[in-house]
Amino acid sequence: MAKDLDLITVGRISVDLFAEQINTSFSQPQTFHKSIGGSPTNVAVAAAKLGHSSAIVTKVGIDPLGEYVVNKLQEFGVNTEFVKVAESGLTPVVLASQDPPEDPKIIFHRQPSAPDTQLQVADLDTNSLLSAKIFWVSACALSQAPTSESIIKWLEQRGRASQTIIDLDYRPSFWNDVATARNAAQRAIANCTIAIGNITECDVALGIRDPHKAAQDLLDRGVALAIVKMGGDGVMLATKDEIQVIKPMPIKLVCGLGAGDAFGGALVHGLLSGWGLKQIGEFANGAGAYLASELMCSDAMPTIEILNSFISAGGKR
């Protein structure tokens, strides 16, 4: 039984295959780099690389790829106590192609039902749930029961405790329609203290694209901190008393995938360090920029030293 973890994330996990050729379609010959991914997986890895105790609640298949996933998590320093083996389903595989780098193409192989959709309430003990300093839920994990219902019960058990985070992470292929995704997101938001998403994700969850209005809507729904990622316009962090807008860091883009997860891991670090909004925003923004200048996601998550050096240099290598 893991106690007093800095971070517990919940949601999808996969073997990721990243095409090594830039601007090359899946229909053309490619070679791939193999690692692990899934947004909550990447956030747990990012936090671990920054020195925090992290764990993910998820499931893998009864196959060698599931063993690979667990081994990689342990290699990255992520606690695997809550990574279970599902009774059915294969470990998901995701293919990514930087075609182009600013809009990578992704193919999810999760059918007919991925193991991480089969989470039960008993897969996470109450002591670990309540003692975790930060509990992080991916909205994509709300797309299918029993995982969706288990998450809501965990959120209700935490009772909107401080640092309960909903990442509005949205993948259209996971949902039947936007209305279903919106209802699920709003149900979770009602039990969280922090919400984070980009403009599209806020539009899906709230029906609002304007970042200021989206942030205010989230605050009106009871979250203490609303974070809206605005792409080329930077990121907004808002509480009822303060708004900070952090401008983007100029970089040479290699791959946009995983930047938001690096941001999430750095956000965790800033929250646990007790920083103010501006410092948190600048650090997390720097982490996202660093990842966007790398090909891989989990493999490329920076350490404190690497990230501080990158930020000090203004994004230059």
ChimeraX attribute file (.defattr): number of C-alpha atoms within 10 A of each C-alpha:
attribute: neighborCount
match mode: 1-to-1
recipient: residues
	/A:1	9
	/A:2	17
	/A:3	13
	/A:4	16
	/A:5	19
	/A:6	20
	/A:7	29
	/A:8	28
	/A:9	24
	/A:10	27
	/A:11	25
	/A:12	24
	/A:13	28
	/A:14	29
	/A:15	21
	/A:16	23
	/A:17	21
	/A:18	22
	/A:19	23
	/A:20	16
	/A:21	15
	/A:22	16
	/A:23	13
	/A:24	15
	/A:25	16
	/A:26	16
	/A:27	6
	/A:28	6
	/A:29	9
	/A:30	14
	/A:31	10
	/A:32	14
	/A:33	13
	/A:34	16
	/A:35	18
	/A:36	25
	/A:37	27
	/A:38	21
	/A:39	28
	/A:40	30
	/A:41	26
	/A:42	28
	/A:43	32
	/A:44	32
	/A:45	36
	/A:46	34
	/A:47	31
	/A:48	25
	/A:49	23
	/A:50	20
	/A:51	14
	/A:52	20
	/A:53	19
	/A:54	27
	/A:55	30
	/A:56	29
	/A:57	23
	/A:58	29
	/A:59	29
	/A:60	30
	/A:61	21
	/A:62	17
	/A:63	12
	/A:64	11
	/A:65	18
	/A:66	24
	/A:67	14
	/A:68	17
	/A:69	23
	/A:70	20
	/A:71	14
	/A:72	18
	/A:73	23
	/A:74	13
	/A:75	11
	/A:76	18
	/A:77	20
	/A:78	25
	/A:79	23
	/A:80	18
	/A:81	15
	/A:82	18
	/A:83	22
	/A:84	20
	/A:85	20
	/A:86	20
	/A:87	12
	/A:88	13
	/A:89	21
	/A:90	24
	/A:91	27
	/A:92	25
	/A:93	20
	/A:94	20
	/A:95	19
	/A:96	22
	/A:97	25
	/A:98	24
	/A:99	18
	/A:100	15
	/A:101	18
	/A:102	13
	/A:103	12
	/A:104	15
	/A:105	15
	/A:106	16
	/A:107	13
	/A:108	15
	/A:109	16
	/A:110	18
	/A:111	10
	/A:112	8
	/A:113	15
	/A:114	23
	/A:115	28
	/A:116	28
	/A:117	25
	/A:118	23
	/A:119	26
	/A:120	16
	/A:121	15
	/A:122	8
	/A:123	16
	/A:124	22
	/A:125	14
	/A:126	15
	/A:127	12
	/A:128	15
	/A:129	21
	/A:130	19
	/A:131	17
	/A:132	23
	/A:133	19
	/A:134	23
	/A:135	28
	/A:136	26
	/A:137	29
	/A:138	25
	/A:139	28
	/A:140	26
	/A:141	26
	/A:142	26
	/A:143	22
	/A:144	17
	/A:145	14
	/A:146	16
	/A:147	22
	/A:148	21
	/A:149	17
	/A:150	21
	/A:151	23
	/A:152	19
	/A:153	16
	/A:154	19
	/A:155	25
	/A:156	15
	/A:157	14
	/A:158	19
	/A:159	14
	/A:160	18
	/A:161	17
	/A:162	15
	/A:163	22
	/A:164	25
	/A:165	27
	/A:166	26
	/A:167	25
	/A:168	27
	/A:169	23
	/A:170	24
	/A:171	13
	/A:172	11
	/A:173	11
	/A:174	15
	/A:175	15
	/A:176	10
	/A:177	11
	/A:178	15
	/A:179	14
	/A:180	14
	/A:181	24
	/A:182	20
	/A:183	15
	/A:184	19
	/A:185	26
	/A:186	18
	/A:187	14
	/A:188	24
	/A:189	25
	/A:190	17
	/A:191	24
	/A:192	28
	/A:193	22
	/A:194	23
	/A:195	25
	/A:196	24
	/A:197	26
	/A:198	22
	/A:199	18
	/A:200	19
	/A:201	24
	/A:202	29
	/A:203	18
	/A:204	24
	/A:205	27
	/A:206	18
	/A:207	14
	/A:208	17
	/A:209	16
	/A:210	14
	/A:211	20
	/A:212	15
	/A:213	13
	/A:214	22
	/A:215	27
	/A:216	17
	/A:217	16
	/A:218	26
	/A:219	19
	/A:220	11
	/A:221	15
	/A:222	18
	/A:223	26
	/A:224	19
	/A:225	23
	/A:226	25
	/A:227	25
	/A:228	25
	/A:229	23
	/A:230	20
	/A:231	11
	/A:232	10
	/A:233	11
	/A:234	15
	/A:235	23
	/A:236	23
	/A:237	21
	/A:238	21
	/A:239	18
	/A:240	14
	/A:241	6
	/A:242	10
	/A:243	17
	/A:244	18
	/A:245	19
	/A:246	22
	/A:247	16
	/A:248	17
	/A:249	19
	/A:250	12
	/A:251	14
	/A:252	13
	/A:253	15
	/A:254	18
	/A:255	25
	/A:256	22
	/A:257	25
	/A:258	25
	/A:259	25
	/A:260	27
	/A:261	30
	/A:262	32
	/A:263	28
	/A:264	26
	/A:265	27
	/A:266	30
	/A:267	25
	/A:268	27
	/A:269	24
	/A:270	19
	/A:271	15
	/A:272	15
	/A:273	10
	/A:274	10
	/A:275	13
	/A:276	11
	/A:277	22
	/A:278	16
	/A:279	15
	/A:280	23
	/A:281	25
	/A:282	23
	/A:283	21
	/A:284	27
	/A:285	26
	/A:286	26
	/A:287	32
	/A:288	25
	/A:289	26
	/A:290	28
	/A:291	28
	/A:292	25
	/A:293	19
	/A:294	19
	/A:295	22
	/A:296	27
	/A:297	28
	/A:298	26
	/A:299	19
	/A:300	18
	/A:301	31
	/A:302	23
	/A:303	16
	/A:304	16
	/A:305	9
	/A:306	14
	/A:307	22
	/A:308	15
	/A:309	14
	/A:310	18
	/A:311	19
	/A:312	11
	/A:313	10
	/A:314	13
	/A:315	18
	/A:316	13
	/A:317	10
